[in-house]
Structures are given as C-alpha cells and as structure tokens.
Amino acid sequence: MIMLKGIYIHIPFCSEKCPYCDFVSIVDENSDIHKKYIDSILKEIDLYIDEDFSVRSIYFGGGTPSLLKPDLIASLVENISKKVRINNKPEITVEVNPENYRFADFKILKEAGINRISIGSQSFLEKNLKALGRKHSPEDVLKTVESAFKVGIENINLDLIYGITGQSLSDLEKDLKAYISLPVKHISAYMLTAYENTPLGVEVEKGRYLLPDDSLLLDMFKMIDEYLEQNGFSRYEISNWAKGGYQCRHNLFYWEGKQFLGLGVSAWSYVNGVRFGNTNNLRLYLKIVNEGKRPAVFFEKITPEERRKERIFLGLRLSKGIDLDIVKDKMPFIEQIVNEGFAQVKDGKLILTPEGILISNYISSMLI
C-alpha cells in the first residue's frame, strides 16, 4: 500500500462563473448547503480510512473556498487531523478571492493551522480585471495580502493571468512591479486559455475576443520569467515561481507523480496505481456519500507504460526537466528540438527553453 501524502478538497461554490474557467463550479452562496457539503467531505474521508496516510499537504481548491465561512474550513481541518495521520508542519493551502476574507477571517484560519493562502488576483489593472470578468478591485488584493500577512500567514501566492486581449508588454510590466512590491513568496502566472464550452471559448471561436499572437505570448512569458528571476523568484514549473523554500508542495505532488486523495465534487485521486474521479453532480455526490458509498465514478488503472507517458508529460513542466533515459528512443527528434532552440540537454536531463514551453504539449506528444 502506498502512503498518501496529499489531500485535495474541492469546494465547488462560486458567487458567479468566470468566463474563462473550465473547472467544475456551482453558483451558490447558500450557507446551509455549504455546511451539508463539509459534513459530506468528512463522511467521504471515512470511506478511505483504511488507506495509509502520512499527510504533508492539504489543499482547498475551487470554485471559491473563501465563499465558505472560515470556521467551516477550520473545523474541517481539525476533524481531518483526528481521522488521518498529519505530518509535523504540513502545508495547508486555501484559495481565496480578494473580495472575501479579511483580518478576522484569516485569524480563524491561522489558528486552525492554515499556513498558505493563494489569492486569485489575476491583475492589478482595472481594464484587465474587467476583460476577465472579475469583480474585485486592485485595492481588494492589497487588503487581502495585508490582512493575511498581519495575522502571520506569510506563505502567500498571487495568481497572474497574461495574454489578455489588448494587454501590452508595458501593461504586464506594471502588473509585475505591483506583484513583487508585496510581501508574497510565490507567484503563479497563467496564460489565458480559451477552453471549449466556456463563454471565453465561444467568444474566441466567433472572433469577438482576440487573443495575442504567439510572438507576443513568448515575449510576455520571457518578461515574466526574467523579471521574477531578477527579483528573487525562481521558476520551478511552467507557470510557477517561488522564493527559496516556498515551492508549492501540493502542486509538486501532482507534477512528480505522487499519490494523493481528492475529496468533494469532481475531485480526482491517484491511489495505489489507480486514478479515479468523483461525480460532477453535487446532488448526486451528497446522496452517494450519505449512503456510505464512495462517490468515484471514473476509474483508470495506470499501467507502467501510462506511468512512463505521465513522467514525460508532467516532468517536462518542471524546470529540472526529465531524465534523458526515458526518451532515448526519440533521439532524432530531441536533436531537432535542441538545434531549433526549443530544448536543451544538461546533466542527463531534457529541459525545455521558454520557446519550447509554449509548444510543450506538442513536444510531449512527440516524445510519448
């Protein structure tokens, strides 16, 4: 039996759906359903109590976890710690919208052991926030960072989105200056992607929302990478930069292929060589769990060959790259992408360059 070191908890509730979001989320601020949902999470973890836990990371993702009252999150962490073995000094992250929590809320979280906050800031420019359909203001982000830091939560991440329609390199530089001026330890920078079946995807498909061309996107990525590196943040994954010792433990579990348990609507797990996902339907999830059954409805056995493919796909996301040995049968292609500037070989590792990162899906598929 493999030891489970990570727990992911999906909180699906949102006050409204962002036009670019393709995660499972439900527009509902009803506190009664929030309480029922948290109770069901606790019932669900009881169904996995026979697994071998040695938890080093708990991550509340969404949706919008900060729509929940902080004492609900605090009670959930307290009860989980009574049910499974939690390692000393775990990383416990809560995703927060800038308009939700303030000092008193963060104080409750801090006292419950939450020590990392990830803020969905996205930008400090009003025009970018409007283009993304976000309702918070730059001042909300400042107040959120200040409140969390003031109660002693120093491990703070800010999300940044680039590739927004009308965004210039000058705009991006303004955002970067604002981000590094704050006492944060981690920055996640995501390229705006028009996923199918999202409002943004529909607008792009119809030509009503124009995304930047690849040349500008590459310049933006290089600017982010160089600017953050010069200001004490090191990139350890395609979209993530951290100060020394503050890499997100939870995300590294994903990219390094570690096994973890996901709880809640639409949450995915990887346990004992099997990947499985819970139902996307909230009402069905509550019904199944309250009947004392596991809510997983999607299953995939990870064969050695599938594991090899994942080591390539996920490993190439990391700045340390992948062992050349696992792709040695693809040397002609590797020589080609190295010669064209999309990758480099260093200390027996294949590592993508910034140019290669923008076409990482293509490179991974060719290697797989």
C-alpha positions as CSV (number, residue, x, y, z in Angstrom):
1,M,0.0,0.0,0.0
2,I,1.3,3.4,-1.0
3,M,1.5,6.2,1.6
4,L,-0.8,9.1,0.8
5,K,0.9,12.4,1.5
6,G,-1.5,14.8,-0.1
7,I,-5.3,15.6,0.3
8,Y,-7.1,17.8,-2.2
9,I,-10.5,19.2,-1.2
10,H,-12.7,20.7,-4.0
11,I,-15.0,23.5,-2.9
12,P,-17.3,24.0,-6.0
13,F,-19.2,27.1,-4.9
14,C,-18.8,30.4,-6.7
15,S,-20.6,33.8,-6.5
16,E,-20.5,33.8,-10.3
17,K,-18.8,31.9,-13.1
18,C,-15.7,33.5,-14.6
19,P,-15.9,33.4,-18.4
20,Y,-12.5,31.6,-18.8
21,C,-13.0,29.0,-16.1
22,D,-13.4,25.3,-17.1
23,F,-13.4,23.9,-13.5
24,V,-16.5,22.4,-12.0
25,S,-18.2,25.2,-10.1
26,I,-21.7,26.0,-8.8
27,V,-23.1,29.5,-8.4
28,D,-24.4,29.2,-4.9
29,E,-23.8,31.2,-1.7
30,N,-26.3,29.3,0.5
31,S,-24.6,28.7,3.8
32,D,-26.9,25.7,4.5
33,I,-25.6,23.8,1.5
34,H,-22.1,24.8,2.5
35,K,-22.5,23.1,5.9
36,K,-24.0,20.0,4.4
37,Y,-21.2,19.8,1.9
38,I,-18.5,20.0,4.6
39,D,-20.3,17.3,6.6
40,S,-20.2,15.1,3.5
41,I,-16.5,15.7,3.0
42,L,-15.9,14.3,6.4
43,K,-18.1,11.3,5.7
44,E,-16.2,10.7,2.4
45,I,-12.8,10.6,4.1
46,D,-14.1,8.0,6.5
47,L,-14.6,5.8,3.4
48,Y,-10.8,5.9,2.8
49,I,-9.8,5.5,6.5
50,D,-8.0,2.1,5.8
51,E,-5.5,3.8,3.4
52,D,-2.0,4.6,4.7
53,F,-1.9,8.4,5.4
54,S,1.1,10.5,6.2
55,V,-0.2,13.9,5.1
56,R,2.2,16.6,4.2
57,S,-0.2,18.8,2.3
58,I,-3.9,19.7,2.3
59,Y,-5.2,22.0,-0.4
60,F,-8.6,23.7,-0.6
61,G,-9.2,24.5,-4.3
62,G,-12.3,25.6,-6.2
63,G,-14.6,27.1,-7.2
64,T,-14.1,29.6,-4.4
65,P,-13.2,28.1,-1.0
66,S,-13.4,31.6,0.5
67,L,-17.1,31.7,0.0
68,L,-17.3,29.4,3.0
69,K,-17.3,30.9,6.5
70,P,-13.7,30.4,7.8
71,D,-14.9,28.4,10.8
72,L,-16.2,25.8,8.4
73,I,-12.8,25.4,6.8
74,A,-11.2,25.4,10.3
75,S,-13.5,22.7,11.6
76,L,-12.9,20.6,8.6
77,V,-9.1,20.7,9.0
78,E,-9.5,20.0,12.8
79,N,-11.7,16.9,12.1
80,I,-9.5,15.6,9.3
81,S,-6.5,15.7,11.6
82,K,-8.4,13.5,14.0
83,K,-9.1,10.9,11.3
84,V,-5.8,10.6,9.5
85,R,-2.1,11.0,10.3
86,I,-0.9,14.5,9.6
87,N,2.9,15.1,9.5
88,N,4.5,17.7,11.5
89,K,4.4,21.1,9.9
90,P,2.1,20.3,6.9
91,E,1.4,22.8,4.1
92,I,-2.3,23.7,4.3
93,T,-3.4,26.0,1.5
94,V,-6.8,27.8,0.9
95,E,-7.6,29.5,-2.4
96,V,-9.1,33.0,-1.7
97,N,-10.9,35.5,-3.8
98,P,-9.7,39.1,-3.0
99,E,-13.1,40.4,-2.1
100,N,-13.9,37.7,0.6
101,Y,-11.7,37.3,3.6
102,R,-10.1,40.0,5.9
103,F,-8.2,40.1,9.2
104,A,-10.8,38.3,11.4
105,D,-11.3,35.5,8.8
106,F,-7.6,34.9,8.4
107,K,-7.1,34.8,12.1
108,I,-9.5,31.9,12.4
109,L,-7.7,30.1,9.6
110,K,-4.3,30.7,11.1
111,E,-5.4,29.4,14.5
112,A,-6.7,26.2,12.7
113,G,-3.2,25.6,11.1
114,I,-3.8,27.1,7.6
115,N,-0.4,28.4,6.7
116,R,-0.6,29.2,3.0
117,I,-3.0,31.4,1.0
118,S,-3.4,31.5,-2.8
119,I,-5.1,34.7,-3.9
120,G,-7.0,34.9,-7.3
121,S,-5.7,38.4,-8.0
122,Q,-5.1,37.9,-11.8
123,S,-4.1,41.5,-12.4
124,F,-3.6,44.9,-10.8
125,L,-5.0,46.8,-13.8
126,E,-8.7,47.6,-13.8
127,K,-9.0,47.1,-17.6
128,N,-7.6,43.6,-17.3
129,L,-9.9,42.7,-14.5
130,K,-12.9,43.9,-16.5
131,A,-11.8,41.9,-19.5
132,L,-11.6,38.8,-17.3
133,G,-15.0,39.4,-15.8
134,R,-13.5,39.8,-12.3
135,K,-15.5,41.9,-9.8
136,H,-12.7,42.7,-7.3
137,S,-10.5,45.8,-7.4
138,P,-6.7,46.1,-7.0
139,E,-7.4,47.6,-3.6
140,D,-9.1,44.3,-2.6
141,V,-5.9,42.4,-3.4
142,L,-3.8,44.8,-1.3
143,K,-6.2,44.5,1.7
144,T,-6.2,40.6,1.4
145,V,-2.4,40.4,1.3
146,E,-2.1,42.9,4.2
147,S,-4.7,41.0,6.3
148,A,-3.2,37.6,5.8
149,F,0.3,38.8,6.4
150,K,-0.8,40.7,9.5
151,V,-2.1,37.6,11.2
152,G,1.1,35.7,10.5
153,I,0.3,33.8,7.3
154,E,3.5,34.7,5.3
155,N,3.3,32.0,2.6
156,I,1.2,33.9,0.1
157,N,0.7,33.2,-3.6
158,L,-0.7,35.6,-6.1
159,D,-2.2,34.4,-9.4
160,L,-1.4,36.4,-12.5
161,I,-3.0,36.0,-15.9
162,Y,-1.3,37.1,-19.1
163,G,-2.4,37.0,-22.8
164,I,-5.5,39.1,-22.2
165,T,-7.0,40.9,-25.1
166,G,-5.4,44.4,-25.5
167,Q,-2.7,43.7,-23.0
168,S,0.7,45.1,-23.8
169,L,4.2,44.4,-22.5
170,S,4.0,47.7,-20.7
171,D,0.8,46.6,-19.0
172,L,2.4,43.4,-18.0
173,E,5.4,45.2,-16.6
174,K,3.1,47.3,-14.4
175,D,1.5,44.2,-13.0
176,L,4.9,42.6,-12.3
177,K,6.1,45.7,-10.4
178,A,2.9,45.6,-8.3
179,Y,3.3,41.9,-7.6
180,I,6.9,42.0,-6.4
181,S,6.3,45.1,-4.3
182,L,4.1,42.9,-1.9
183,P,5.4,40.5,0.7
184,V,4.5,37.4,-1.2
185,K,6.5,34.2,-1.5
186,H,5.0,32.6,-4.6
187,I,3.6,33.8,-8.0
188,S,1.6,31.7,-10.4
189,A,1.4,33.1,-13.9
190,Y,-1.1,31.5,-16.3
191,M,-1.5,32.2,-20.0
192,L,-5.2,32.9,-20.7
193,T,-6.6,29.9,-22.5
194,A,-9.9,29.7,-24.4
195,Y,-11.2,26.3,-23.3
196,E,-14.1,24.8,-25.3
197,N,-17.6,25.3,-23.9
198,T,-16.6,28.3,-21.7
199,P,-18.0,31.8,-22.5
200,L,-14.5,32.9,-23.4
201,G,-14.0,29.9,-25.7
202,V,-17.3,30.7,-27.5
203,E,-16.3,34.4,-27.9
204,V,-12.9,33.5,-29.3
205,E,-14.4,30.9,-31.7
206,K,-16.8,33.6,-33.0
207,G,-13.9,36.1,-33.4
208,R,-15.3,38.5,-30.9
209,Y,-12.4,38.1,-28.5
210,L,-8.9,38.2,-29.9
211,L,-6.1,36.5,-28.1
212,P,-2.5,37.7,-28.6
213,D,-0.3,36.0,-31.3
214,D,2.4,33.5,-30.3
215,S,5.2,36.0,-30.7
216,L,3.7,38.4,-28.2
217,L,2.9,35.5,-25.8
218,L,6.5,34.4,-26.0
219,D,7.7,37.9,-25.2
220,M,5.3,38.0,-22.3
221,F,6.5,34.7,-20.9
222,K,10.1,35.8,-21.2
223,M,9.4,39.1,-19.5
224,I,7.7,37.3,-16.6
225,D,10.5,34.8,-16.2
226,E,13.3,37.3,-16.4
227,Y,11.6,39.9,-14.2
228,L,10.7,37.4,-11.4
229,E,14.1,35.8,-11.5
230,Q,15.8,39.2,-11.1
231,N,13.6,39.8,-8.1
232,G,14.3,36.7,-6.1
233,F,11.7,34.3,-7.5
234,S,12.9,31.1,-9.2
235,R,10.8,29.2,-11.8
236,Y,10.3,25.6,-10.8
237,E,7.4,24.8,-13.1
238,I,6.0,26.2,-16.4
239,S,3.6,28.5,-14.5
240,N,5.1,28.9,-11.1
241,W,7.8,30.9,-9.4
242,A,8.8,30.9,-5.8
243,K,11.3,32.3,-3.3
244,G,13.7,29.8,-1.8
245,G,11.9,27.0,0.1
246,Y,8.4,28.2,-0.9
247,Q,7.6,25.9,-3.8
248,C,4.0,24.7,-3.6
249,R,4.3,21.2,-2.0
250,H,0.8,20.2,-3.2
251,N,1.4,21.1,-6.8
252,L,4.8,19.3,-6.8
253,F,2.9,16.1,-5.7
254,Y,1.0,16.3,-9.0
255,W,3.9,17.0,-11.3
256,E,6.2,14.4,-9.6
257,G,3.5,11.7,-9.9
258,K,3.0,11.3,-6.2
259,Q,-0.2,9.6,-4.9
260,F,-2.9,11.7,-3.2
261,L,-6.6,11.6,-2.2
262,G,-9.2,14.1,-3.7
263,L,-12.4,14.8,-1.8
264,G,-15.5,16.5,-2.9
265,V,-17.5,17.0,-6.2
266,S,-15.3,16.4,-9.3
267,A,-12.2,15.8,-7.2
268,W,-9.6,13.4,-8.7
269,S,-7.4,11.0,-6.8
270,Y,-4.4,8.8,-7.5
271,V,-4.2,5.9,-5.1
272,N,-2.4,2.6,-5.3
273,G,-1.8,3.0,-9.0
274,V,-5.4,3.9,-9.9
275,R,-6.6,7.3,-10.9
276,F,-10.3,8.0,-10.1
277,G,-12.6,10.9,-10.2
278,N,-15.8,11.8,-8.2
279,T,-19.1,12.6,-9.8
280,N,-19.5,16.2,-11.1
281,N,-23.1,16.4,-9.8
282,L,-23.4,18.0,-6.4
283,R,-26.8,16.5,-5.5
284,L,-25.6,13.0,-6.6
285,Y,-22.4,13.4,-4.7
286,L,-24.3,14.2,-1.4
287,K,-26.7,11.3,-2.0
288,I,-23.9,8.7,-2.6
289,V,-21.7,9.8,0.3
290,N,-24.7,9.9,2.7
291,E,-25.5,6.3,1.7
292,G,-22.0,5.4,2.8
293,K,-20.6,4.8,-0.6
294,R,-17.5,6.2,-2.4
295,P,-18.6,8.9,-4.9
296,A,-15.9,7.9,-7.6
297,V,-17.5,7.3,-11.0
298,F,-14.4,7.5,-13.3
299,F,-11.5,5.0,-13.0
300,E,-8.3,4.4,-14.8
301,K,-5.6,1.9,-14.0
302,I,-2.2,3.4,-14.6
303,T,0.0,0.8,-16.3
304,P,3.8,1.0,-16.4
305,E,3.5,2.5,-20.0
306,E,0.9,5.0,-18.9
307,R,3.2,5.9,-16.0
308,R,6.1,6.4,-18.4
309,K,4.0,8.8,-20.5
310,E,3.0,10.8,-17.5
311,R,6.6,11.1,-16.4
312,I,7.3,12.7,-19.7
313,F,4.3,15.0,-19.9
314,L,4.4,16.1,-16.3
315,G,8.1,16.1,-15.9
316,L,8.6,18.5,-18.9
317,R,6.6,21.0,-17.0
318,L,9.3,21.2,-14.3
319,S,12.3,23.4,-14.7
320,K,14.5,20.4,-13.8
321,G,13.2,18.5,-16.9
322,I,13.1,14.7,-17.4
323,D,15.8,12.0,-17.4
324,L,17.0,11.6,-21.0
325,D,17.0,7.8,-20.5
326,I,13.2,7.6,-20.6
327,V,13.1,9.1,-24.1
328,K,16.3,7.7,-25.5
329,D,14.4,6.1,-28.4
330,K,13.5,9.6,-29.6
331,M,17.0,11.0,-30.0
332,P,16.5,12.2,-33.6
333,F,13.5,14.3,-32.5
334,I,15.4,15.5,-29.4
335,E,18.4,16.6,-31.5
336,Q,16.0,18.5,-33.8
337,I,14.2,20.5,-30.9
338,V,17.6,21.2,-29.3
339,N,19.0,22.5,-32.6
340,E,15.9,24.7,-33.1
341,G,16.2,26.2,-29.6
342,F,13.1,24.5,-28.1
343,A,15.1,22.4,-25.5
344,Q,18.5,21.8,-24.0
345,V,20.2,18.7,-22.7
346,K,22.0,19.3,-19.3
347,D,23.4,16.7,-16.8
348,G,21.5,13.9,-18.4
349,K,18.2,15.9,-18.4
350,L,16.0,17.2,-21.2
351,I,14.8,20.7,-20.3
352,L,12.5,23.0,-22.3
353,T,13.5,26.5,-23.2
354,P,11.0,29.4,-23.0
355,E,10.3,28.8,-26.7
356,G,9.7,25.1,-26.0
357,I,7.4,25.8,-23.1
358,L,4.9,27.5,-25.5
359,I,4.7,24.3,-27.5
360,S,5.2,21.9,-24.6
361,N,2.1,19.9,-25.5
362,Y,3.3,19.2,-29.0
363,I,6.8,18.2,-27.7
364,S,5.3,15.9,-25.1
365,S,3.1,14.2,-27.6
366,M,6.0,13.6,-30.0
367,L,8.1,12.1,-27.2
368,I,5.2,10.0,-26.0
